[in-house]
Structures are given as structure tokens and as C-alpha cells.
Amino acid sequence: MSSSLFDLTGETAVVIGGTGVLGGAIAQGLADAGAKVTVIGRTKRSELPFVAADATKIDSLRRAHEQTGTPTILVNAAGGNDPKATVTPEMPFEKIPHENWAGVFDLNLVGGVLFPCQVFGAAMTRGSIINIASVSAHIPLSRVVTYSAAKAAVLNLTMFLAREWAGKGVRVNSITPGFFPAEQNRRLLFKEDGTPTPRAQAIMGHTALSRFGEPKELVGAAVFLASSRASGFVTGTDLRVDGGYLSQTI
Ligand SMILES: NC(=O)c1ccc[n+]([C@@H]2O[C@H](COP(=O)([O-])OP(=O)(O)OC[C@H]3O[C@@H](n4cnc5c(N)ncnc54)[C@H](O)[C@@H]3O)[C@@H](O)[C@H]2O)c1
């Protein structure tokens, strides 16, 4: 009885950004729960069925959709920060060029959620969409202005689509990961010798569980939100898997 709540047999999933650290763990977790999973990314880095696409190009996603067909589970996990759109002593907020802002919004909001939902989500007739947000969507991370703003927009778009597509039986939620070491945040978290940066130490000090997350720790949240038996009355919400980061201040 309890395991059938989380059984995804018969479901088909598309995980965009499933070539990455978090998307890859989620893709494998959905497959382990019984779903037929296709990973979409720019370059193949997955043992699961793979289709190449650039999520920031809607035509590229349309071609990928023709190959995958319409899923019942869509995970939008492409994204990441760009240091060129982050405040530094050399580049204060007011000097961040528009193209750098636009690049981060293009990846995290447009390619991250908007285009995948316009292509895959619009075609879905039932099921679950899971967008990957960030703790910085809730409270901006110092210096990381552009990424924080783009991820805040991901939360808002998630809520909008939850209402928009409730009538057709598609639920739309997000997961907020805390800090999980991955390619896109390696320079933020680790020095070249592999030891944590002062920033990483501050983050751990601000995380109730005093550690970074492991990618497999996102799987339970993703399977829960993907399963209509487990989360059929859950839509428009955000599930935090952050070790308690957002539950406290200093
Ligand atoms: N790692 C963390 O601590 C953390 C925390 C909060 C949120 N996130 C979010 O989780 C998601 C996954 O990030 P990650 O940490 O696994 O990083 P990652 O760099 O390992 O994965 C990101 C993936 O997105 C893919 N991607 C990038 N641009 C793309 C494009 N234009 N088209 C298709 N695919 C593209 C990359 O190839 C990569 O496979 C992102 O949205 C990120 O913002 C990560």
C-alpha cells in the first residue's frame, strides 16, 4: 500500500537538464520508481535515453518534443548561476550589463521553465510538472542578484501555471534545493585546492543540518510530487529540501 503511493510504473518522464548533477539524480530516481525517463540536455551525459536540445531555444525543444512525445511528468532542471551577472568589487550592481542579466534570465527562467512549459507542459493532458527553484528565490543571496531574481520568477510562474493548468489535470510545483555541490556552483563553494571557501563555510553555518545536500536527497521530493497517488492535491507549492537553510536567520 505505502510503496504503491510512490510507484511511477506507466508514467513517462522528461527531465530537462537531466545531464546535470541534480537533474541526473532526479532522472535516475524517477526511473528507479518505475517511470520511463528521457533526459534532455545539450550533450549526452546519461545512461538513460537521451535527446539533445538547447532549452533556451524553443525550436530546439519542439524538435526534442517530437522525438520524446508528450510525458506525464516534466522536470525542469536546466539552470545555473553565471559569475558575470553577480555583484563583485569590480562590477557593482549598477554596472552589470544587460546582456549578462538577460543571459541568466534566459537560462533559468526562459529555458529553465517558460519554454519547456510552452512546449511540453502545454501538450500534457495530465500529470505533474516539477520546476527546480533555489533558496535564493525566497531570500536573495548576497551578490547573486540576477540568479536570485530569475529563480524568484520561477516560483511565481509555477504558481501561475498551477492555476492555469489545474483544469486539465496537470499539477505544477517546484522544489527548492538548498546547497548541493555541482558544476555550476563549484567556484562559489570550493577553492582550487578543494577546501571550502569562506562563503561555503558561511552557508553551512546558516544551514540547520550544517552540511551540503547530496543529490540523491532530492529524489524523495521529486517522486512525491511526480506521483498523483502521493500528491494529487498538491499544486502551486514549493517543497524545500534545504537542510533547514530557509528556516532560520543568524
Ligand atoms: N546545486 C545546487 O546547489 C542548486 C541549488 C539550487 C538550485 N539549483 C538548480 O538546480 C538545477 C540543476 O543544477 P545543478 O546544480 O544540477 O547544476 P549542473 O550544472 O550540474 O546541471 C545543470 C544542467 O543544465 C544543463 N543546461 C544548461 N544550460 C542548458 C540549456 N541551454 N539547455 C539544456 N540544458 C542546459 C547543463 O548542461 C547541466 O546538465 C538548476 O536549475 C540550478 O539552478 C542547484
The ligand as an SDF file (V2000), in Angstrom:
LIG
                    3D

 44 48  0  0  0  0  0  0  0  0999 V2000
   23.4270   22.6270   -6.9670 N   0  0  0  0  0  0  0  0  0  0  0  0
   22.7630   23.4340   -6.1470 C   0  0  0  0  0  0  0  0  0  0  0  0
   23.1750   23.6580   -5.0210 O   0  0  0  0  0  0  0  0  0  0  0  0
   21.4820   24.0510   -6.5900 C   0  0  0  0  0  0  0  0  0  0  0  0
   20.7540   24.7320   -5.6340 C   0  0  0  0  0  0  0  0  0  0  0  0
   19.5540   25.3100   -6.0010 C   0  0  0  0  0  0  0  0  0  0  0  0
   19.0930   25.1900   -7.2810 C   0  0  0  0  0  0  0  0  0  0  0  0
   19.8380   24.5290   -8.2030 N   0  0  0  0  0  0  0  0  0  0  0  0
   19.2720   24.4170   -9.5360 C   0  0  0  0  0  0  0  0  0  0  0  0
   19.1970   23.0590   -9.8780 O   0  0  0  0  0  0  0  0  0  0  0  0
   19.2050   22.9210  -11.2960 C   0  0  0  0  0  0  0  0  0  0  0  0
   20.2710   21.9150  -11.6800 C   0  0  0  0  0  0  0  0  0  0  0  0
   21.5370   22.4520  -11.3930 O   0  0  0  0  0  0  0  0  0  0  0  0
   22.8010   21.5840  -10.9240 P   0  0  0  0  0  0  0  0  0  0  0  0
   23.2640   22.1410   -9.6530 O   0  0  0  0  0  0  0  0  0  0  0  0
   22.4990   20.1380  -11.0670 O   0  0  0  0  0  0  0  0  0  0  0  0
   23.8790   22.0780  -11.9860 O   0  0  0  0  0  0  0  0  0  0  0  0
   24.5370   21.3230  -13.2130 P   0  0  0  0  0  0  0  0  0  0  0  0
   25.3850   22.3530  -13.8610 O   0  0  0  0  0  0  0  0  0  0  0  0
   25.1670   20.0620  -12.7870 O   0  0  0  0  0  0  0  0  0  0  0  0
   23.2690   20.9910  -14.1190 O   0  0  0  0  0  0  0  0  0  0  0  0
   22.6530   21.9180  -14.9400 C   0  0  0  0  0  0  0  0  0  0  0  0
   22.2980   21.2070  -16.2020 C   0  0  0  0  0  0  0  0  0  0  0  0
   21.5950   22.0800  -17.0570 O   0  0  0  0  0  0  0  0  0  0  0  0
   22.0810   21.8710  -18.3580 C   0  0  0  0  0  0  0  0  0  0  0  0
   21.8750   23.0280  -19.1680 N   0  0  0  0  0  0  0  0  0  0  0  0
   22.4430   24.2320  -19.0180 C   0  0  0  0  0  0  0  0  0  0  0  0
   22.0510   25.0360  -19.9880 N   0  0  0  0  0  0  0  0  0  0  0  0
   21.2130   24.3160  -20.7740 C   0  0  0  0  0  0  0  0  0  0  0  0
   20.4980   24.5940  -21.9450 C   0  0  0  0  0  0  0  0  0  0  0  0
   20.5490   25.7890  -22.5330 N   0  0  0  0  0  0  0  0  0  0  0  0
   19.7510   23.6120  -22.4920 N   0  0  0  0  0  0  0  0  0  0  0  0
   19.6910   22.4020  -21.9210 C   0  0  0  0  0  0  0  0  0  0  0  0
   20.3410   22.0770  -20.8060 N   0  0  0  0  0  0  0  0  0  0  0  0
   21.1020   23.0250  -20.2430 C   0  0  0  0  0  0  0  0  0  0  0  0
   23.5650   21.6440  -18.1680 C   0  0  0  0  0  0  0  0  0  0  0  0
   24.1430   21.0250  -19.3140 O   0  0  0  0  0  0  0  0  0  0  0  0
   23.5440   20.7430  -16.9730 C   0  0  0  0  0  0  0  0  0  0  0  0
   23.3840   19.4070  -17.3730 O   0  0  0  0  0  0  0  0  0  0  0  0
   19.4480   24.3360  -11.8470 C   0  0  0  0  0  0  0  0  0  0  0  0
   18.2070   24.9160  -12.1580 O   0  0  0  0  0  0  0  0  0  0  0  0
   20.0670   25.0520  -10.6610 C   0  0  0  0  0  0  0  0  0  0  0  0
   19.8560   26.4280  -10.7500 O   0  0  0  0  0  0  0  0  0  0  0  0
   21.0230   23.9520   -7.8930 C   0  0  0  0  0  0  0  0  0  0  0  0
  1  2  1  0
  2  3  2  0
  2  4  1  0
  4  5  1  0
  4 44  2  0
  5  6  2  0
  6  7  1  0
  7  8  2  0
  8  9  1  0
  8 44  1  0
  9 10  1  0
  9 42  1  0
 10 11  1  0
 11 12  1  0
 11 40  1  0
 12 13  1  0
 13 14  1  0
 14 15  2  0
 14 16  1  0
 14 17  1  0
 17 18  1  0
 18 19  2  0
 18 20  1  0
 18 21  1  0
 21 22  1  0
 22 23  1  0
 23 24  1  0
 23 38  1  0
 24 25  1  0
 25 26  1  0
 25 36  1  0
 26 27  1  0
 26 35  1  0
 27 28  2  0
 28 29  1  0
 29 30  1  0
 29 35  2  0
 30 31  1  0
 30 32  2  0
 32 33  1  0
 33 34  2  0
 34 35  1  0
 36 37  1  0
 36 38  1  0
 38 39  1  0
 40 41  1  0
 40 42  1  0
 42 43  1  0
M  CHG  2   8   1  16  -1
M  END
$$$$
